[in-house]
Amino acid sequence: MDLVSWTLAGALPNPDAPILIDALSPSNSLSFRQISSRVRQLVAGLQAQGIKPGDCVQYSVLYLGIIGCGAIFTGVNPAYTPNELSHHFDLTKPSLLIVEPPMLEKTVTAANQAGISTDKVFVLDTETENSDQTFRSWSTLLDHGEKDWVKVEDPDTTVATYNSTSGTSGLPKAAMITHSYHVTQAAAQCEETKYPRSRLLTLPPFHAFGSPVLPSSIRQGIPTYIMRRYAEAPFLNSIAQYAITETYVPPPVLMGLPKIVDPAGEIIDADNVSGELLARCPHPLLSYISNPAATADAFTACKTYVRTGDIGYRLTDPATGVASVYIVDRAKELIKVRGWQVSPTEIESELMQHPGIADAAVIGVKDPQGFEEHIRAYIVRKVVCDCDTSDDLFVDEKQLRTWLRKRLSGYKVPAEFVFTPSVPRNGTGKILRRVLREGQKQPIHRRVDSALSDVGVNVVHPPLGSHPVRPDGTSILVEVVVTTATAPDQNVDGAQSQPGVGERSKTPISIRQKVKKVKKLVTTNKILTRMAFSFAHPLRTTRHVFSRH
């Protein structure tokens, strides 16, 4: 059965009872009867626009109507930048775009980049919003009467949605998801209970984990309160206000039928032995769009199991005989940030487009509790000559953060930047992330040594016990010494020392320039609280001390 037929097949005792409800404004709701009618109106309106079976339309809320007219729905993250949207458009080739006003400007920019005509853009405006008159309102799609939805003959192979995924080898991919897959996922949430049910949806409907909630709620008539975005206080208030019986919290997830295998693909049938976790479900993704290599890599040879890329082990409770699976690492290199999967390669490719970066690598770093990850970027600056007073190529954390926010969604921007003289790679040029992950466990002063070395600074650490230390035993005060091996009135660059009064005036020009660069590095480096710099001269040593608060 196709997804729309399954969703609207429910025989509800009260088809006028609210089902989809705005959690912050509960008077804004839709009943089963209204949903069914609206879907038929959208089917008629979309077909009037020339949308045909197999066409791809952008929008997350209206996906039943889009799928019902025989088209393919694909939703996008509202945090996407124009570049990210353009990439998704290039992959999915949308025939129509339905956009909320806050996303209109960047969507139009992305549409122009992807060669999509702006007459294909509709605005999801409301009565309280004034739509840009340049574009048609989505409500005009409801002016063509009603039509029954398209019945799918082969739901096992007919694509209903394109779901955006994060890959380990570059930009996000688009997975082709069938009607049968969606029906299976939604049906799994249709258990019978002896009590009235109500749901609170905080997951984005365009997300693979959130999409099954709406069809199952509609089919069963379960009141589902939808939050526009997650926030802790409204979330807790809604649970109390609406007597919520179901919502989503980590960490338990439905794994399907898992098994653990060794590198040769053989099943590991023992407790406490780690291997790659595979999972099987009745209807996995069909394939990735225009990416047969990624499709082949996602499955086992017989295409019955999906490779999750997670490393885990089994542990059986001796009292009950129930086995649990624990995930401890990842074979794939995805970074999970606040529930989003982020490809380090995508961030690295953006960083490498910066004119001041020679090389870059990205890893995920777990917090001390091990529940969350943040993104750390290792940056190799392009070499800038000491005699060059221009800062055009000198990049620091603030500059990179600002630059990346224009190109990537906020959750993809690294929380931490480490400047290093080189990125570890193997003989074929592949980044050795394992080495970087091991390096993150080194004492802080070693990372500082590495961060300062690309500006020609040698680090001398005071004896242990002679300076303050953090609770983890790492140095707070680091003394950095740069020594010139020339006469007092010139340096290796031939730059003359400047006459004047005071210690600083006797410091050679190139050394002062170096101080400036090191200061910029230190003030954007969150590792250290205070650093002391001594610039040694054969006849004079000038000491520069400054702090970051």
KANOR-V546721 format. One record per residue. N is the residue number from 1. RES is the residue in three letters. PHI is phi in degrees with one decimal (NA if undefined). Layout:
# KANOR-V546721
n->N res->RES phi->PHI
n->N res->RES phi->PHI
This chain:
# KANOR-V546721
n->1 res->MET phi->NA
n->2 res->ASP phi->-76.7
n->3 res->LEU phi->-63.6
n->4 res->VAL phi->-67.9
n->5 res->SER phi->-60.6
n->6 res->TRP phi->-64.7
n->7 res->THR phi->-66.2
n->8 res->LEU phi->-96.4
n->9 res->ALA phi->-88.9
n->10 res->GLY phi->-67.9
n->11 res->ALA phi->-99.2
n->12 res->LEU phi->-92.3
n->13 res->PRO phi->-65.6
n->14 res->ASN phi->-133.8
n->15 res->PRO phi->-68.8
n->16 res->ASP phi->-97.8
n->17 res->ALA phi->-72.9
n->18 res->PRO phi->-60.1
n->19 res->ILE phi->-117.4
n->20 res->LEU phi->-96.9
n->21 res->ILE phi->-130.4
n->22 res->ASP phi->-73.1
n->23 res->ALA phi->-63.6
n->24 res->LEU phi->-92.6
n->25 res->SER phi->-144.5
n->26 res->PRO phi->-63.2
n->27 res->SER phi->-69.8
n->28 res->ASN phi->-88.9
n->29 res->SER phi->-150.0
n->30 res->LEU phi->-133.0
n->31 res->SER phi->-93.9
n->32 res->PHE phi->-60.2
n->33 res->ARG phi->-62.8
n->34 res->GLN phi->-66.1
n->35 res->ILE phi->-62.9
n->36 res->SER phi->-60.4
n->37 res->SER phi->-66.1
n->38 res->ARG phi->-63.2
n->39 res->VAL phi->-62.5
n->40 res->ARG phi->-65.3
n->41 res->GLN phi->-64.7
n->42 res->LEU phi->-67.0
n->43 res->VAL phi->-58.2
n->44 res->ALA phi->-65.1
n->45 res->GLY phi->-66.7
n->46 res->LEU phi->-68.3
n->47 res->GLN phi->-65.9
n->48 res->ALA phi->-66.0
n->49 res->GLN phi->-85.2
n->50 res->GLY phi->88.1
n->51 res->ILE phi->-72.1
n->52 res->LYS phi->-117.2
n->53 res->PRO phi->-53.5
n->54 res->GLY phi->95.3
n->55 res->ASP phi->-68.4
n->56 res->CYS phi->-114.5
n->57 res->VAL phi->-121.4
n->58 res->GLN phi->-94.5
n->59 res->TYR phi->171.5
n->60 res->SER phi->-95.2
n->61 res->VAL phi->-75.2
n->62 res->LEU phi->-95.9
n->63 res->TYR phi->-70.3
n->64 res->LEU phi->-65.7
n->65 res->GLY phi->-66.6
n->66 res->ILE phi->-65.1
n->67 res->ILE phi->-66.2
n->68 res->GLY phi->-64.4
n->69 res->CYS phi->-86.3
n->70 res->GLY phi->94.2
n->71 res->ALA phi->-87.5
n->72 res->ILE phi->-112.8
n->73 res->PHE phi->-89.2
n->74 res->THR phi->-141.1
n->75 res->GLY phi->-100.2
n->76 res->VAL phi->-126.6
n->77 res->ASN phi->-70.8
n->78 res->PRO phi->-63.5
n->79 res->ALA phi->-81.8
n->80 res->TYR phi->-58.8
n->81 res->THR phi->-87.0
n->82 res->PRO phi->-54.9
n->83 res->ASN phi->-63.3
n->84 res->GLU phi->-69.1
n->85 res->LEU phi->-62.7
n->86 res->SER phi->-60.4
n->87 res->HIS phi->-62.0
n->88 res->HIS phi->-65.7
n->89 res->PHE phi->-63.3
n->90 res->ASP phi->-61.2
n->91 res->LEU phi->-70.8
n->92 res->THR phi->-96.9
n->93 res->LYS phi->51.3
n->94 res->PRO phi->-67.2
n->95 res->SER phi->-92.9
n->96 res->LEU phi->-152.2
n->97 res->LEU phi->-122.5
n->98 res->ILE phi->-116.5
n->99 res->VAL phi->-131.9
n->100 res->GLU phi->-75.0
n->101 res->PRO phi->-52.2
n->102 res->PRO phi->-61.4
n->103 res->MET phi->-99.3
n->104 res->LEU phi->-63.1
n->105 res->GLU phi->-60.6
n->106 res->LYS phi->-72.4
n->107 res->THR phi->-67.7
n->108 res->VAL phi->-64.1
n->109 res->THR phi->-58.9
n->110 res->ALA phi->-66.8
n->111 res->ALA phi->-61.8
n->112 res->ASN phi->-63.1
n->113 res->GLN phi->-63.3
n->114 res->ALA phi->-90.3
n->115 res->GLY phi->75.9
n->116 res->ILE phi->-95.6
n->117 res->SER phi->-65.6
n->118 res->THR phi->-70.5
n->119 res->ASP phi->-74.4
n->120 res->LYS phi->-93.0
n->121 res->VAL phi->-98.7
n->122 res->PHE phi->-116.8
n->123 res->VAL phi->-105.7
n->124 res->LEU phi->-85.2
n->125 res->ASP phi->-90.9
n->126 res->THR phi->-121.9
n->127 res->GLU phi->-64.8
n->128 res->THR phi->-93.3
n->129 res->GLU phi->-111.4
n->130 res->ASN phi->-93.5
n->131 res->SER phi->-70.1
n->132 res->ASP phi->-62.7
n->133 res->GLN phi->-67.3
n->134 res->THR phi->-66.4
n->135 res->PHE phi->-118.8
n->136 res->ARG phi->-75.8
n->137 res->SER phi->-77.2
n->138 res->TRP phi->-61.7
n->139 res->SER phi->-64.7
n->140 res->THR phi->-67.0
n->141 res->LEU phi->-72.7
n->142 res->LEU phi->-93.6
n->143 res->ASP phi->-98.9
n->144 res->HIS phi->-120.7
n->145 res->GLY phi->74.7
n->146 res->GLU phi->-126.2
n->147 res->LYS phi->-137.2
n->148 res->ASP phi->-69.5
n->149 res->TRP phi->-76.8
n->150 res->VAL phi->-73.8
n->151 res->LYS phi->-86.0
n->152 res->VAL phi->-85.8
n->153 res->GLU phi->-77.4
n->154 res->ASP phi->-127.8
n->155 res->PRO phi->-66.0
n->156 res->ASP phi->-72.6
n->157 res->THR phi->-120.6
n->158 res->THR phi->-85.7
n->159 res->VAL phi->-78.5
n->160 res->ALA phi->-102.1
n->161 res->THR phi->-141.2
n->162 res->TYR phi->-108.8
n->163 res->ASN phi->-100.5
n->164 res->SER phi->-75.3
n->165 res->THR phi->-125.2
n->166 res->SER phi->-102.3
n->167 res->GLY phi->-100.6
n->168 res->THR phi->-89.9
n->169 res->SER phi->-117.9
n->170 res->GLY phi->154.6
n->171 res->LEU phi->-70.0
n->172 res->PRO phi->-56.9
n->173 res->LYS phi->-104.5
n->174 res->ALA phi->-118.1
n->175 res->ALA phi->-91.9
n->176 res->MET phi->-89.5
n->177 res->ILE phi->-111.3
n->178 res->THR phi->-87.3
n->179 res->HIS phi->-60.5
n->180 res->SER phi->-61.5
n->181 res->TYR phi->-60.2
n->182 res->HIS phi->-63.8
n->183 res->VAL phi->-63.9
n->184 res->THR phi->-60.9
n->185 res->GLN phi->-64.8
n->186 res->ALA phi->-70.4
n->187 res->ALA phi->-63.6
n->188 res->ALA phi->-65.2
n->189 res->GLN phi->-101.1
n->190 res->CYS phi->-105.4
n->191 res->GLU phi->-70.1
n->192 res->GLU phi->-87.2
n->193 res->THR phi->-128.2
n->194 res->LYS phi->-92.5
n->195 res->TYR phi->-132.5
n->196 res->PRO phi->-63.6
n->197 res->ARG phi->-105.3
n->198 res->SER phi->-147.2
n->199 res->ARG phi->-119.7
n->200 res->LEU phi->-120.8
n->201 res->LEU phi->-100.5
n->202 res->THR phi->-110.5
n->203 res->LEU phi->-77.7
n->204 res->PRO phi->-67.2
n->205 res->PRO phi->-62.2
n->206 res->PHE phi->-76.0
n->207 res->HIS phi->-79.7
n->208 res->ALA phi->-58.2
n->209 res->PHE phi->-78.9
n->210 res->GLY phi->-94.4
n->211 res->SER phi->-63.6
n->212 res->PRO phi->-71.0
n->213 res->VAL phi->-65.9
n->214 res->LEU phi->-65.3
n->215 res->PRO phi->-59.5
n->216 res->SER phi->-68.2
n->217 res->SER phi->-65.6
n->218 res->ILE phi->-65.7
n->219 res->ARG phi->-61.1
n->220 res->GLN phi->-96.8
n->221 res->GLY phi->70.2
n->222 res->ILE phi->-83.5
n->223 res->PRO phi->-58.0
n->224 res->THR phi->-124.5
n->225 res->TYR phi->-91.1
n->226 res->ILE phi->-110.3
n->227 res->MET phi->-93.2
n->228 res->ARG phi->-62.6
n->229 res->ARG phi->-149.4
n->230 res->TYR phi->-76.4
n->231 res->ALA phi->-148.5
n->232 res->GLU phi->-61.5
n->233 res->ALA phi->-64.1
n->234 res->PRO phi->-61.0
n->235 res->PHE phi->-61.0
n->236 res->LEU phi->-67.7
n->237 res->ASN phi->-63.5
n->238 res->SER phi->-65.9
n->239 res->ILE phi->-59.2
n->240 res->ALA phi->-73.4
n->241 res->GLN phi->-66.9
n->242 res->TYR phi->-106.5
n->243 res->ALA phi->51.8
n->244 res->ILE phi->-66.6
n->245 res->THR phi->-106.1
n->246 res->GLU phi->-140.3
n->247 res->THR phi->-154.4
n->248 res->TYR phi->-119.1
n->249 res->VAL phi->-136.2
n->250 res->PRO phi->-82.4
n->251 res->PRO phi->-105.3
n->252 res->PRO phi->-66.1
n->253 res->VAL phi->-137.5
n->254 res->LEU phi->-79.5
n->255 res->MET phi->-97.1
n->256 res->GLY phi->71.3
n->257 res->LEU phi->-113.0
n->258 res->PRO phi->-89.0
n->259 res->LYS phi->-148.0
n->260 res->ILE phi->-115.9
n->261 res->VAL phi->-126.5
n->262 res->ASP phi->-86.8
n->263 res->PRO phi->-57.8
n->264 res->ALA phi->-85.7
n->265 res->GLY phi->89.2
n->266 res->GLU phi->-82.8
n->267 res->ILE phi->-66.3
n->268 res->ILE phi->-94.6
n->269 res->ASP phi->-106.6
n->270 res->ALA phi->-151.3
n->271 res->ASP phi->-74.1
n->272 res->ASN phi->62.4
n->273 res->VAL phi->-118.6
n->274 res->SER phi->-81.7
n->275 res->GLY phi->-164.1
n->276 res->GLU phi->-78.1
n->277 res->LEU phi->-89.4
n->278 res->LEU phi->-109.2
n->279 res->ALA phi->-138.4
n->280 res->ARG phi->-127.0
n->281 res->CYS phi->-139.8
n->282 res->PRO phi->-59.4
n->283 res->HIS phi->-137.9
n->284 res->PRO phi->-73.3
n->285 res->LEU phi->-59.1
n->286 res->LEU phi->-72.6
n->287 res->SER phi->-175.2
n->288 res->TYR phi->-95.0
n->289 res->ILE phi->-63.7
n->290 res->SER phi->53.4
n->291 res->ASN phi->-146.9
n->292 res->PRO phi->-64.0
n->293 res->ALA phi->-64.8
n->294 res->ALA phi->-66.6
n->295 res->THR phi->-63.1
n->296 res->ALA phi->-64.0
n->297 res->ASP phi->-72.1
n->298 res->ALA phi->-79.3
n->299 res->PHE phi->-121.7
n->300 res->THR phi->-73.4
n->301 res->ALA phi->-58.0
n->302 res->CYS phi->-86.5
n->303 res->LYS phi->60.3
n->304 res->THR phi->-98.9
n->305 res->TYR phi->-120.4
n->306 res->VAL phi->-96.6
n->307 res->ARG phi->-80.2
n->308 res->THR phi->-78.3
n->309 res->GLY phi->81.0
n->310 res->ASP phi->-95.5
n->311 res->ILE phi->-101.8
n->312 res->GLY phi->-149.7
n->313 res->TYR phi->-141.5
n->314 res->ARG phi->-101.0
n->315 res->LEU phi->-138.3
n->316 res->THR phi->-101.3
n->317 res->ASP phi->-74.6
n->318 res->PRO phi->-64.6
n->319 res->ALA phi->-77.5
n->320 res->THR phi->-108.1
n->321 res->GLY phi->77.5
n->322 res->VAL phi->-82.9
n->323 res->ALA phi->-100.1
n->324 res->SER phi->-118.2
n->325 res->VAL phi->-110.8
n->326 res->TYR phi->-116.1
n->327 res->ILE phi->-93.5
n->328 res->VAL phi->-119.6
n->329 res->ASP phi->-162.7
n->330 res->ARG phi->-130.9
n->331 res->ALA phi->-75.4
n->332 res->LYS phi->-78.8
n->333 res->GLU phi->-104.1
n->334 res->LEU phi->-64.6
n->335 res->ILE phi->-109.4
n->336 res->LYS phi->-101.7
n->337 res->VAL phi->-117.5
n->338 res->ARG phi->49.8
n->339 res->GLY phi->90.7
n->340 res->TRP phi->-92.2
n->341 res->GLN phi->-94.3
n->342 res->VAL phi->-119.9
n->343 res->SER phi->-86.8
n->344 res->PRO phi->-62.2
n->345 res->THR phi->-64.4
n->346 res->GLU phi->-62.5
n->347 res->ILE phi->-67.0
n->348 res->GLU phi->-61.5
n->349 res->SER phi->-65.2
n->350 res->GLU phi->-69.9
n->351 res->LEU phi->-60.4
n->352 res->MET phi->-69.8
n->353 res->GLN phi->-85.5
n->354 res->HIS phi->-74.9
n->355 res->PRO phi->-65.6
n->356 res->GLY phi->-97.9
n->357 res->ILE phi->-113.7
n->358 res->ALA phi->-92.4
n->359 res->ASP phi->-160.0
n->360 res->ALA phi->-155.3
n->361 res->ALA phi->-145.5
n->362 res->VAL phi->-131.2
n->363 res->ILE phi->-136.2
n->364 res->GLY phi->-99.3
n->365 res->VAL phi->-122.5
n->366 res->LYS phi->-78.4
n->367 res->ASP phi->-73.3
n->368 res->PRO phi->-57.0
n->369 res->GLN phi->-81.9
n->370 res->GLY phi->81.0
n->371 res->PHE phi->-92.8
n->372 res->GLU phi->-123.6
n->373 res->GLU phi->-123.5
n->374 res->HIS phi->-125.5
n->375 res->ILE phi->-95.4
n->376 res->ARG phi->-117.6
n->377 res->ALA phi->-110.9
n->378 res->TYR phi->-98.4
n->379 res->ILE phi->-118.8
n->380 res->VAL phi->-107.8
n->381 res->ARG phi->-71.6
n->382 res->LYS phi->-69.3
n->383 res->VAL phi->-67.0
n->384 res->VAL phi->-117.2
n->385 res->CYS phi->-62.7
n->386 res->ASP phi->-57.4
n->387 res->CYS phi->-80.8
n->388 res->ASP phi->-88.7
n->389 res->THR phi->-86.9
n->390 res->SER phi->-76.8
n->391 res->ASP phi->-103.7
n->392 res->ASP phi->-60.7
n->393 res->LEU phi->-97.2
n->394 res->PHE phi->-83.1
n->395 res->VAL phi->-103.6
n->396 res->ASP phi->-130.3
n->397 res->GLU phi->-61.0
n->398 res->LYS phi->-62.6
n->399 res->GLN phi->-62.3
n->400 res->LEU phi->-65.3
n->401 res->ARG phi->-63.0
n->402 res->THR phi->-62.6
n->403 res->TRP phi->-65.2
n->404 res->LEU phi->-70.6
n->405 res->ARG phi->-63.7
n->406 res->LYS phi->-82.5
n->407 res->ARG phi->-118.8
n->408 res->LEU phi->-131.5
n->409 res->SER phi->-61.3
n->410 res->GLY phi->-56.0
n->411 res->TYR phi->-72.9
n->412 res->LYS phi->-92.0
n->413 res->VAL phi->-76.4
n->414 res->PRO phi->-55.8
n->415 res->ALA phi->-81.6
n->416 res->GLU phi->-144.0
n->417 res->PHE phi->-120.9
n->418 res->VAL phi->-120.4
n->419 res->PHE phi->-92.3
n->420 res->THR phi->-138.5
n->421 res->PRO phi->-73.6
n->422 res->SER phi->-160.8
n->423 res->VAL phi->-109.8
n->424 res->PRO phi->-67.8
n->425 res->ARG phi->-137.1
n->426 res->ASN phi->-87.6
n->427 res->GLY phi->-63.6
n->428 res->THR phi->-96.0
n->429 res->GLY phi->93.6
n->430 res->LYS phi->-72.6
n->431 res->ILE phi->-66.0
n->432 res->LEU phi->-91.2
n->433 res->ARG phi->-66.3
n->434 res->ARG phi->-59.2
n->435 res->VAL phi->-64.7
n->436 res->LEU phi->-66.4
n->437 res->ARG phi->-65.7
n->438 res->GLU phi->-68.2
n->439 res->GLY phi->-66.9
n->440 res->GLN phi->-68.1
n->441 res->LYS phi->-90.1
n->442 res->GLN phi->-71.6
n->443 res->PRO phi->-55.5
n->444 res->ILE phi->-57.7
n->445 res->HIS phi->-63.2
n->446 res->ARG phi->-68.9
n->447 res->ARG phi->-69.9
n->448 res->VAL phi->-67.1
n->449 res->ASP phi->-51.7
n->450 res->SER phi->-67.3
n->451 res->ALA phi->-67.8
n->452 res->LEU phi->-92.9
n->453 res->SER phi->-65.5
n->454 res->ASP phi->-75.2
n->455 res->VAL phi->-107.4
n->456 res->GLY phi->74.0
n->457 res->VAL phi->-107.9
n->458 res->ASN phi->-95.4
n->459 res->VAL phi->-104.9
n->460 res->VAL phi->-115.6
n->461 res->HIS phi->-90.2
n->462 res->PRO phi->-61.8
n->463 res->PRO phi->-59.2
n->464 res->LEU phi->-57.5
n->465 res->GLY phi->92.2
n->466 res->SER phi->-97.7
n->467 res->HIS phi->-150.7
n->468 res->PRO phi->-64.0
n->469 res->VAL phi->-131.2
n->470 res->ARG phi->-79.9
n->471 res->PRO phi->-57.9
n->472 res->ASP phi->-84.2
n->473 res->GLY phi->86.7
n->474 res->THR phi->-93.4
n->475 res->SER phi->-72.9
n->476 res->ILE phi->-93.7
n->477 res->LEU phi->-98.8
n->478 res->VAL phi->-125.0
n->479 res->GLU phi->-99.6
n->480 res->VAL phi->-111.6
n->481 res->VAL phi->-120.6
n->482 res->VAL phi->-115.2
n->483 res->THR phi->-112.6
n->484 res->THR phi->-97.2
n->485 res->ALA phi->-105.6
n->486 res->THR phi->-128.5
n->487 res->ALA phi->-66.0
n->488 res->PRO phi->-64.6
n->489 res->ASP phi->-104.5
n->490 res->GLN phi->-156.4
n->491 res->ASN phi->-124.0
n->492 res->VAL phi->-63.5
n->493 res->ASP phi->-85.1
n->494 res->GLY phi->81.3
n->495 res->ALA phi->-77.9
n->496 res->GLN phi->-80.3
n->497 res->SER phi->-70.2
n->498 res->GLN phi->-94.7
n->499 res->PRO phi->-69.5
n->500 res->GLY phi->155.8
n->501 res->VAL phi->-108.1
n->502 res->GLY phi->103.7
n->503 res->GLU phi->-62.8
n->504 res->ARG phi->-64.1
n->505 res->SER phi->-65.4
n->506 res->LYS phi->-92.4
n->507 res->THR phi->-83.3
n->508 res->PRO phi->-54.8
n->509 res->ILE phi->-57.9
n->510 res->SER phi->-62.7
n->511 res->ILE phi->-70.0
n->512 res->ARG phi->-63.7
n->513 res->GLN phi->-62.8
n->514 res->LYS phi->-66.3
n->515 res->VAL phi->-57.5
n->516 res->LYS phi->-59.9
n->517 res->LYS phi->-67.5
n->518 res->VAL phi->-66.8
n->519 res->LYS phi->-59.2
n->520 res->LYS phi->-61.9
n->521 res->LEU phi->-64.0
n->522 res->VAL phi->-66.6
n->523 res->THR phi->-70.0
n->524 res->THR phi->-106.7
n->525 res->ASN phi->-97.6
n->526 res->LYS phi->-81.8
n->527 res->ILE phi->-72.1
n->528 res->LEU phi->-109.5
n->529 res->THR phi->-92.0
n->530 res->ARG phi->-148.3
n->531 res->MET phi->-135.9
n->532 res->ALA phi->-117.6
n->533 res->PHE phi->-114.1
n->534 res->SER phi->-115.3
n->535 res->PHE phi->-104.4
n->536 res->ALA phi->-86.7
n->537 res->HIS phi->-125.9
n->538 res->PRO phi->-51.6
n->539 res->LEU phi->-114.8
n->540 res->ARG phi->-155.4
n->541 res->THR phi->-120.5
n->542 res->THR phi->-106.5
n->543 res->ARG phi->-107.5
n->544 res->HIS phi->-113.4
n->545 res->VAL phi->-125.5
n->546 res->PHE phi->-149.4
n->547 res->SER phi->-126.5
n->548 res->ARG phi->-111.7
n->549 res->HIS phi->-109.9
